[in-house]
Amino acid sequence: MLPSFITKAICQPSEQPNQLVSGRSIAAAAVKPGESCEFASKKYFALCGLGGILSCGITHTMVVPLDLVKCRIQVDPDKYKGVINGFKVSVAEEGARGLAKGWAPTFFGYSAQGLCKFGLYEVFKVFYTGVIGDENAYLYRTSLYLASSATAEFFADIALSPMESCKVKIQTTPGFANTLREAMPKIYKEEGLNGFYKSLVPLWMRQIPYTMMKFACFERTVELLYHYVVPKPRADCSKGEQLIVTFAAGYIAGVFCAIVSHPADTVVSKLNQKKGVSAAEAAKELGWAGLWKGLGPRIVMIGTLTALQWFIYDAFKVATKMPRPPPPEMPESLKKKLAAAEK
C-alpha cells in the first residue's frame, strides 16, 4: 500500500503542476543548482526518512532519564513526588546508571517512528496536494498538514509500539528486565504478540494528536515568524538564521504537543506497567487529576525534544543540500481569480 502512495506522490500529472510553494512544482522537477536531489523524488523522500531517524532517535535517547522519571511519576505518584524527588529516589535505588534504563528500545523504537513520521509526512503532503490541487492546498494548508501528519503517524506508531512496550516495562516494573534483550522474550512469553501491541490504540490516541499539532503548529508558526517577526524574507536569511527560526517554531509547537497528548501518554504508561488492564480501566483508575501527573516535566521534555527534532531535521536537509521550499505563497492562478473577482 505505501509503495503505491509513494509512486503516486512522485508521479503527479504534469499538466496540472501543483504549487504548494511559490516557484516549486509539487511534482518531481529537475535538480536545481546547489541541490542534491529532485523535490518529491524517491531520493528526496528517502533522505527525509533518514533525517527523521536522526531527529527522533537521537533526541528521544538524549532525554531518557527525564522520560524515565516522568513515566514513574505517572504510574506511582505516591512514591515519586515530582521531578526532583523522582530523580533522587531513582538514583538512590539504582544509582546514576539506572537513569539510562530503557535507552535501547527508546533509540530503536523512535528511530523507526522518525523514519515513518517525517518520511511519510512528506509523502502524504505531496500525495494529498495532488488530490486536492494547488489552490486548495494553499487555502486549506492547515488541514493539509493535519491530514498528512495524522496519516504518517498512524503507520509510525505501528513501528514504535513494540519498543515502547519494552521501554515502559523496563522503566516502571522493578525487577522485570534491565535490557531490551531481556525484556522482549519475557513480554512475548507472558503475553504473546499482544504484549507488544496492547497499547497501540492509546498510543495512537497520544501520538496522532501530538504529531498533528507538531507539524501543523510548526508549519504555521514558521510562516508567522517570517511574516511578523523576522525582519527580512527567508530567502535573505542565512542558513544559520533559518535554523534559529526552525528551533523557535519547534519549541512553540512542542509545548502545545505536550499538553494535547499528555492524558493518553499517562494511560500508555499505566497500560504497559500492568497486565490485563484496558485503556478505559487505566484511565478510570488514574482519575482526571492522575491523567495530568507528570505534565511539567513532559512540557520541558517535549518542548526541547520537538525543537531539537525540527532543528536536526532541517540541519540534515541543509547538510545534504536537499530542496527546502520556503513558506507557502498564494499560487498565481488563485491571485488571478481573486483579482478578477474584485473587478
Secondary structure, DSSP 8 states (H G I E B T S, - for coil): -HHHHHHHHH---TTS---SBTTB-SS-----TT-SS-TTSHHHHHHHHHHHHHHHHHHHHHTHHHHHHHHHHHH-TTTS-SHHHHHHHHHHHH-GGGGGTTHHHHHHHHHHHHHHHHHHHHHHHHHHHHHH-HHHHHHTHHHHHHHHHHHHHHHHHHHHHHHHHHHHHHHHSTTS-SSHHHHHHHHHHHHTTHHHHTTHHHHHHHHHHHHHHHHHHHHHHHHHIIIIISSS-GGGS-HHHHHHHHHHHHHHHHHHHHHHHHHHHHHHHHHHHSSS--HHHHHHHHHHHHHTTTHHHHHHHHHHHHHHHHHHHHHHHHHTT-----S----HHHHHHHHHHH-
